[in-house]
Amino acid sequence: MNHTSIKKFTISILLLFILIGTNTVFSQMPITEQADRLQQYLGFWVSSIDHTTDSVASIPLIKMNNYPTIDHTAMSVDVFQKEGDIYNHTLTELIGYDTKTDSIFALGKSAQGDMFLGKGEFTSKTDWIMNDRDFTGKETMTVTFDFKNQTDVHLIGKDPQNLILWQTRYIKKNPKNKNIGIQLVSVHEQMQNNPKETLKYLDRMGFSYIETFVYKDRSFYGLSPLAFKSLVEENNLKFTGSMTFYNLPKDEDQAWKNAMQWWKNCIADHKQAGVEYLTISNNQIKDIKTLAELKKYTEYYNAIGKLCTERGIKFAYHNHSDEFKTIENKVVYDYLLENTDPAYVGFQADLYWMHFSKVDPIDYFKKYKHRFISWHVKDYEELGQSGKMDFELYFKYAETAGLKYTIAEVEAFNYPVWYSINAAWNFLYFNIL
């Protein structure tokens, strides 16, 4: 990489980190509302080996499935316990938040036929207490819930004399049957501080694969391609996609040769890591004045895409907002789509930036069918919470678009990071896919 390319690469990364910082600085508001805190209980859980550990047996004793209802303000809870070779249904509940009392209520029935009513609240962001009575009004049990994190909750049931009746530690084990990925920019700080723990939580939350954006010096987070691949797979995830950055080389043979060699090394490293596709974006569009200049970029992307295709990796272009400006009466994004070879270049539609730019992704999906192999599914705040974007409608055109990789991305946080990441999976799994 020559001096100019290194300088441009450094500026690109610095701008990206500034964007990350901007999105996370105004975030991290505590979870204060009872209804919001209740969302932590959504999803699929299994019991740990015992309450002192978060380790899970290959065949857990208890399974608990919590499905959202009524716009995620309530949930149905079903508990199954293994007996012999089968799981028997031992408990069912409807749990919901009541706006009049600012409390959480439950109506449940056990396998023994006993029905009960529960009432309680979160006493802190991690502690939840429910007091149960039978239908004669008799107090039967108090259950405390201690959320150690978004994927780990310890339940203790006590009788009216405060004696422990039972305790179970549940570990989240959301299913991966809908193949939801996540862009690691969403947990950038967490990956820098503790990548193993971060990947463990993403696995528990149900993400199937990751997409990175940190390839540098032929490594990922300071790890070699094989070492990073091993770390990802140890946590039951796949390293599927990677955003990569190398700006258009100057109009000279050596600069082009240097760029192509960089891409050959980049592709080889990603192949070694098991990656299926690479993406690129362009922060120089604002400086392009003519279609002749833009044509150089399409030639560059075709060349990169050809290298990728020859080596068994897909290549796609990722948009931001500059792509929707016009040059010589031609929308840049349209030009890129029409002047790149579909055999070599796909597109990764960032739905947020398209909406921000006041264009309808569906128009592009219908006009340029099967070009959009990947989507970044991002909102103005927590995924699905702004009310500005019709994700349900967008996904009706997934097949038309050619979608293969659905990538959740959260950068504008109202709540702590892990709460928001968990909410993103919940939204995609229960509401969209």
C-alpha positions as CSV (number, residue, x, y, z in Angstrom):
1,M,0.0,0.0,0.0
2,N,1.6,3.4,-1.0
3,H,1.7,6.4,1.3
4,T,-1.4,8.1,-0.3
5,S,-3.4,4.9,0.0
6,I,-2.4,4.4,3.6
7,K,-3.3,8.0,4.4
8,K,-6.8,7.6,2.8
9,F,-7.3,4.3,4.5
10,T,-6.5,5.8,7.9
11,I,-8.8,8.7,7.3
12,S,-11.6,6.3,6.3
13,I,-11.2,4.3,9.5
14,L,-11.0,7.4,11.6
15,L,-14.2,8.7,10.1
16,L,-15.9,5.3,10.8
17,F,-14.7,5.3,14.4
18,I,-16.0,8.9,14.8
19,L,-19.4,7.8,13.5
20,I,-19.4,4.8,15.9
21,G,-18.5,7.1,18.8
22,T,-21.1,9.6,17.9
23,N,-23.8,7.0,17.8
24,T,-22.9,5.5,21.1
25,V,-22.0,8.6,23.2
26,F,-25.6,9.8,23.4
27,S,-26.8,6.2,24.1
28,Q,-26.7,4.0,27.1
29,M,-29.8,5.3,28.8
30,P,-30.9,3.0,31.7
31,I,-33.9,0.8,31.2
32,T,-36.3,2.5,33.5
33,E,-39.7,1.4,32.3
34,Q,-41.3,-1.8,33.7
35,A,-42.5,-2.8,30.2
36,D,-39.1,-2.4,28.7
37,R,-37.4,-4.4,31.4
38,L,-39.8,-7.2,30.9
39,Q,-38.5,-7.6,27.3
40,Q,-35.4,-9.1,28.7
41,Y,-37.4,-12.3,29.5
42,L,-38.4,-12.9,25.9
43,G,-36.9,-15.7,23.9
44,F,-35.9,-19.3,24.3
45,W,-34.1,-20.5,27.4
46,V,-32.6,-23.7,28.8
47,S,-31.6,-24.6,32.3
48,S,-27.9,-24.6,33.3
49,I,-26.3,-27.7,34.8
50,D,-27.0,-26.1,38.2
51,H,-27.6,-22.6,39.6
52,T,-24.0,-21.9,40.4
53,T,-22.8,-22.1,36.7
54,D,-23.8,-20.8,33.3
55,S,-22.7,-24.1,31.7
56,V,-25.4,-26.0,29.9
57,A,-25.7,-29.7,29.5
58,S,-26.0,-31.1,25.9
59,I,-29.5,-32.2,26.9
60,P,-30.8,-29.7,29.4
61,L,-33.3,-30.7,32.1
62,I,-35.7,-27.7,31.4
63,K,-36.6,-25.7,28.4
64,M,-38.6,-22.4,28.5
65,N,-40.1,-20.7,25.4
66,N,-41.3,-17.1,25.8
67,Y,-43.2,-15.7,22.8
68,P,-44.2,-12.0,22.6
69,T,-47.8,-11.0,22.2
70,I,-49.7,-7.7,22.0
71,D,-46.8,-5.7,20.4
72,H,-44.3,-7.2,22.9
73,T,-46.1,-5.8,25.9
74,A,-47.0,-9.3,27.0
75,M,-45.7,-12.8,26.5
76,S,-46.7,-16.4,26.6
77,V,-44.4,-18.6,28.7
78,D,-44.2,-22.4,28.3
79,V,-41.9,-24.6,30.4
80,F,-41.0,-28.1,29.6
81,Q,-39.1,-30.6,31.8
82,K,-37.3,-33.7,30.6
83,E,-38.7,-37.0,31.9
84,G,-37.2,-40.0,30.3
85,D,-36.9,-39.4,26.5
86,I,-39.5,-36.6,26.3
87,Y,-40.1,-33.1,27.5
88,N,-43.3,-32.8,29.3
89,H,-45.2,-29.5,29.4
90,T,-45.1,-28.5,33.1
91,L,-46.2,-24.8,33.2
92,T,-47.9,-22.2,31.0
93,E,-48.3,-18.5,31.8
94,L,-49.4,-15.3,30.3
95,I,-47.3,-12.4,31.6
96,G,-47.9,-8.8,30.8
97,Y,-47.4,-5.2,31.8
98,D,-50.4,-3.3,33.1
99,T,-50.4,0.4,32.3
100,K,-52.8,1.4,35.1
101,T,-50.8,0.0,38.0
102,D,-47.4,0.1,36.4
103,S,-47.0,-3.5,37.4
104,I,-46.4,-6.9,35.9
105,F,-49.1,-9.5,36.1
106,A,-49.1,-13.2,35.4
107,L,-51.8,-15.8,35.0
108,G,-50.5,-19.3,35.1
109,K,-51.4,-23.0,35.3
110,S,-49.2,-25.9,36.3
111,A,-49.3,-29.5,35.0
112,Q,-50.9,-30.5,38.3
113,G,-53.9,-28.3,37.4
114,D,-53.2,-25.5,39.9
115,M,-53.9,-22.0,38.6
116,F,-52.3,-18.9,40.1
117,L,-52.2,-15.1,39.7
118,G,-48.9,-13.2,40.1
119,K,-48.2,-9.6,40.6
120,G,-44.8,-7.8,40.8
121,E,-42.3,-5.4,39.4
122,F,-38.7,-4.8,38.6
123,T,-37.1,-3.3,41.7
124,S,-33.9,-2.5,39.7
125,K,-32.7,-2.9,36.1
126,T,-31.8,-6.5,36.9
127,D,-34.0,-7.6,39.7
128,W,-37.6,-8.7,39.3
129,I,-40.0,-10.0,42.0
130,M,-43.4,-11.7,41.5
131,N,-45.8,-12.7,44.3
132,D,-48.1,-15.5,43.4
133,R,-51.5,-16.4,44.9
134,D,-53.9,-19.2,44.2
135,F,-57.5,-18.5,43.2
136,T,-58.7,-18.6,46.9
137,G,-56.4,-15.6,47.5
138,K,-53.8,-17.6,49.5
139,E,-50.2,-16.6,49.1
140,T,-48.3,-19.5,47.5
141,M,-44.9,-18.4,46.4
142,T,-42.5,-15.5,45.7
143,V,-40.3,-15.8,42.7
144,T,-37.2,-13.6,42.3
145,F,-35.5,-13.1,38.9
146,D,-31.8,-12.0,38.8
147,F,-30.7,-11.0,35.3
148,K,-27.0,-11.4,35.4
149,N,-26.9,-10.2,31.8
150,Q,-29.3,-10.4,28.8
151,T,-28.6,-14.1,28.3
152,D,-28.5,-15.3,31.9
153,V,-31.2,-15.2,34.6
154,H,-31.3,-16.9,38.0
155,L,-34.8,-17.7,39.4
156,I,-35.5,-18.6,43.0
157,G,-38.9,-19.7,44.3
158,K,-39.7,-19.3,48.0
159,D,-42.7,-20.2,50.1
160,P,-44.5,-17.7,52.3
161,Q,-42.1,-18.5,55.2
162,N,-39.2,-17.4,52.9
163,L,-37.8,-21.0,52.5
164,I,-36.4,-21.9,49.2
165,L,-38.6,-24.3,47.2
166,W,-36.5,-24.4,44.1
167,Q,-34.0,-22.5,42.0
168,T,-33.1,-22.6,38.3
169,R,-30.6,-20.7,36.3
170,Y,-31.7,-20.2,32.7
171,I,-29.3,-19.5,29.8
172,K,-30.7,-18.0,26.6
173,K,-30.5,-20.3,23.6
174,N,-32.4,-18.6,20.8
175,P,-32.8,-20.7,17.7
176,K,-30.8,-20.0,14.5
177,N,-33.3,-21.3,12.0
178,K,-33.9,-17.9,10.5
179,N,-30.3,-17.2,9.7
180,I,-29.9,-13.8,11.2
181,G,-26.5,-12.1,11.1
182,I,-25.0,-9.1,12.9
183,Q,-22.6,-6.4,11.9
184,L,-20.0,-6.2,14.7
185,V,-19.9,-2.4,14.5
186,S,-22.9,-2.8,16.8
187,V,-20.7,-4.3,19.5
188,H,-17.4,-2.7,18.6
189,E,-16.3,-1.7,22.1
190,Q,-17.4,-5.0,23.5
191,M,-15.3,-6.9,20.8
192,Q,-12.3,-4.8,21.6
193,N,-12.6,-5.4,25.3
194,N,-13.6,-9.1,25.4
195,P,-14.2,-10.8,22.0
196,K,-14.8,-14.2,23.4
197,E,-17.5,-13.1,25.8
198,T,-19.1,-10.9,23.1
199,L,-19.3,-13.8,20.6
200,K,-20.7,-16.0,23.4
201,Y,-23.5,-13.6,24.0
202,L,-24.3,-13.2,20.3
203,D,-24.5,-17.0,20.0
204,R,-26.9,-17.2,22.9
205,M,-29.1,-14.4,21.4
206,G,-29.5,-16.5,18.3
207,F,-27.3,-14.8,15.7
208,S,-26.1,-17.3,13.1
209,Y,-23.1,-15.4,11.7
210,I,-21.1,-12.2,12.0
211,E,-19.9,-9.5,9.6
212,T,-16.8,-7.6,10.5
213,F,-15.4,-4.2,9.4
214,V,-11.9,-4.3,11.0
215,Y,-9.7,-6.2,8.5
216,K,-6.3,-4.5,8.8
217,D,-2.7,-5.7,8.4
218,R,-4.0,-9.1,7.3
219,S,-5.7,-9.6,10.7
220,F,-9.1,-9.3,12.6
221,Y,-9.0,-7.7,16.0
222,G,-5.3,-8.4,16.1
223,L,-5.9,-12.2,15.4
224,S,-4.8,-14.1,12.3
225,P,-7.5,-15.2,9.9
226,L,-7.3,-18.8,11.2
227,A,-7.2,-17.7,14.9
228,F,-10.2,-15.5,14.5
229,K,-12.1,-18.1,12.5
230,S,-11.4,-20.6,15.3
231,L,-12.6,-18.1,18.0
232,V,-15.9,-17.4,16.1
233,E,-16.6,-21.1,15.5
234,E,-15.8,-22.0,19.1
235,N,-18.8,-19.8,19.9
236,N,-21.1,-21.6,17.4
237,L,-21.1,-18.7,15.0
238,K,-19.9,-18.4,11.4
239,F,-17.6,-15.7,10.0
240,T,-19.6,-15.0,6.9
241,G,-19.0,-11.4,5.8
242,S,-16.5,-8.6,6.0
243,M,-16.5,-4.9,5.0
244,T,-13.1,-4.1,3.5
245,F,-11.6,-0.8,2.5
246,Y,-9.1,0.1,-0.2
247,N,-9.7,3.3,-2.2
248,L,-9.5,3.6,-5.9
249,P,-5.8,3.7,-7.0
250,K,-4.3,6.5,-8.9
251,D,-4.1,6.4,-12.8
252,E,-0.7,4.7,-12.9
253,D,0.2,1.1,-13.5
254,Q,2.1,0.5,-10.3
255,A,-0.7,1.9,-8.1
256,W,-3.2,-0.4,-9.9
257,K,-0.9,-3.4,-9.4
258,N,-0.5,-2.6,-5.7
259,A,-4.3,-2.4,-5.3
260,M,-4.8,-5.7,-7.1
261,Q,-2.2,-7.3,-5.0
262,W,-3.8,-5.9,-1.8
263,W,-7.1,-7.4,-2.9
264,K,-5.5,-10.8,-3.7
265,N,-4.0,-10.9,-0.2
266,C,-7.3,-9.7,1.3
267,I,-9.3,-12.4,-0.5
268,A,-6.8,-15.1,0.5
269,D,-7.0,-14.1,4.2
270,H,-10.8,-14.1,4.1
271,K,-10.9,-17.4,2.3
272,Q,-8.7,-18.8,5.0
273,A,-11.1,-17.4,7.6
274,G,-14.1,-19.1,5.9
275,V,-15.7,-15.8,4.7
276,E,-18.4,-16.1,2.0
277,Y,-18.6,-12.4,0.8
278,L,-16.7,-9.1,1.0
279,T,-18.2,-5.7,0.7
280,I,-16.8,-2.2,0.0
281,S,-18.2,1.3,0.4
282,N,-17.1,4.6,-1.0
283,N,-16.5,7.8,1.0
284,Q,-15.1,9.7,-2.0
285,I,-18.4,10.1,-4.0
286,K,-18.9,13.6,-2.8
287,D,-15.8,14.6,-4.7
288,I,-16.8,13.0,-8.0
289,K,-17.9,15.6,-10.6
290,T,-18.3,13.6,-13.8
291,L,-19.6,10.3,-15.0
292,A,-16.1,9.7,-16.5
293,E,-14.7,9.8,-13.0
294,L,-17.5,7.5,-11.7
295,K,-16.8,5.0,-14.5
296,K,-13.3,4.4,-13.1
297,Y,-15.0,3.2,-9.9
298,T,-17.2,0.7,-11.7
299,E,-14.2,-0.6,-13.5
300,Y,-12.4,-0.9,-10.2
301,Y,-15.4,-2.8,-8.6
302,N,-15.6,-5.1,-11.6
303,A,-12.0,-5.9,-11.3
304,I,-12.3,-6.7,-7.6
305,G,-15.4,-8.7,-8.1
306,K,-13.7,-10.7,-10.8
307,L,-10.8,-11.6,-8.4
308,C,-13.4,-12.6,-5.8
309,T,-15.5,-14.7,-8.1
310,E,-12.4,-16.5,-9.4
311,R,-11.4,-17.4,-5.8
312,G,-14.9,-18.5,-4.7
313,I,-16.0,-15.4,-2.7
314,K,-18.9,-13.0,-3.4
315,F,-18.3,-9.3,-3.7
316,A,-20.9,-6.5,-3.0
317,Y,-21.1,-2.7,-2.8
318,H,-22.4,-1.1,0.3
319,N,-24.3,2.2,0.1
320,H,-24.5,5.2,2.4
321,S,-26.3,8.4,1.4
322,D,-23.9,10.0,-1.1
323,E,-24.9,7.3,-3.7
324,F,-28.2,9.0,-4.2
325,K,-26.8,12.4,-5.4
326,T,-26.9,13.0,-9.2
327,I,-23.9,13.5,-11.5
328,E,-24.7,14.8,-15.0
329,N,-28.4,14.0,-14.3
330,K,-27.7,10.4,-13.4
331,V,-28.2,9.0,-9.9
332,V,-24.9,7.6,-8.7
333,Y,-26.4,4.4,-7.3
334,D,-28.2,3.7,-10.6
335,Y,-25.0,4.2,-12.5
336,L,-23.2,1.8,-10.2
337,L,-25.9,-0.8,-10.7
338,E,-26.0,-0.4,-14.4
339,N,-22.3,-0.4,-15.0
340,T,-21.1,-3.2,-12.8
341,D,-21.2,-6.8,-14.0
342,P,-23.8,-8.8,-12.1
343,A,-21.6,-11.8,-12.5
344,Y,-19.0,-10.1,-10.3
345,V,-20.6,-7.4,-8.3
346,G,-23.6,-7.6,-6.0
347,F,-25.0,-4.9,-3.7
348,Q,-25.5,-4.7,0.0
349,A,-28.5,-2.4,0.6
350,D,-28.3,-0.4,3.8
351,L,-32.0,0.2,4.4
352,Y,-31.4,3.0,6.9
353,W,-29.3,5.1,4.5
354,M,-31.7,4.5,1.7
355,H,-34.6,5.7,3.8
356,F,-32.5,8.6,5.1
357,S,-31.8,9.6,1.5
358,K,-35.6,9.6,0.8
359,V,-35.4,6.7,-1.7
360,D,-37.6,3.6,-1.5
361,P,-35.5,0.4,-1.4
362,I,-38.4,-1.5,-3.0
363,D,-38.1,0.6,-6.1
364,Y,-34.5,-0.6,-6.5
365,F,-35.4,-4.2,-5.6
366,K,-38.0,-4.3,-8.4
367,K,-35.9,-2.4,-11.0
368,Y,-32.6,-4.3,-10.3
369,K,-33.8,-7.7,-9.4
370,H,-31.5,-10.2,-7.7
371,R,-28.6,-7.7,-7.3
372,F,-29.0,-7.2,-3.5
373,I,-27.5,-10.2,-1.9
374,S,-27.2,-8.6,1.5
375,W,-29.1,-6.0,3.5
376,H,-28.0,-4.0,6.5
377,V,-31.2,-3.8,8.6
378,K,-30.8,-0.7,10.7
379,D,-33.2,1.9,12.1
380,Y,-33.0,5.4,13.5
381,E,-32.9,3.9,17.0
382,E,-33.4,0.4,18.3
383,L,-34.5,-1.8,15.4
384,G,-38.2,-1.5,14.6
385,Q,-38.7,1.2,17.3
386,S,-38.6,4.5,15.3
387,G,-41.8,3.8,13.4
388,K,-40.3,5.4,10.3
389,M,-39.4,2.4,8.3
390,D,-41.7,-0.4,7.1
391,F,-39.4,-3.4,7.5
392,E,-42.3,-5.8,7.1
393,L,-43.0,-4.4,3.7
394,Y,-39.3,-4.4,2.7
395,F,-39.0,-8.1,3.5
396,K,-41.9,-9.0,1.2
397,Y,-39.4,-8.2,-1.6
398,A,-36.5,-10.2,-0.2
399,E,-36.8,-12.8,-2.9
400,T,-37.1,-10.2,-5.6
401,A,-34.0,-8.4,-4.3
402,G,-32.0,-11.6,-4.2
403,L,-31.4,-11.4,-0.4
404,K,-29.2,-14.1,1.0
405,Y,-27.7,-12.4,4.0
406,T,-29.8,-10.5,6.6
407,I,-27.5,-8.3,8.8
408,A,-28.8,-6.6,11.9
409,E,-27.1,-3.4,12.7
410,V,-27.6,-1.1,15.7
411,E,-25.6,2.1,16.1
412,A,-28.1,4.6,17.6
413,F,-28.8,3.3,21.1
414,N,-31.5,4.5,23.5
415,Y,-30.6,1.6,25.9
416,P,-27.6,-0.3,27.0
417,V,-25.9,-2.1,24.1
418,W,-26.8,-5.7,24.9
419,Y,-30.4,-4.8,25.6
420,S,-30.6,-3.2,22.2
421,I,-28.8,-6.1,20.4
422,N,-31.2,-8.6,22.0
423,A,-34.2,-6.4,21.0
424,A,-32.9,-6.4,17.4
425,W,-32.9,-10.2,17.2
426,N,-36.3,-10.3,18.9
427,F,-37.7,-7.9,16.3
428,L,-36.4,-9.7,13.3
429,Y,-37.2,-13.2,14.6
430,F,-40.7,-12.6,16.0
431,N,-41.9,-9.7,13.8
432,I,-40.3,-9.9,10.4
433,L,-38.8,-13.2,9.4
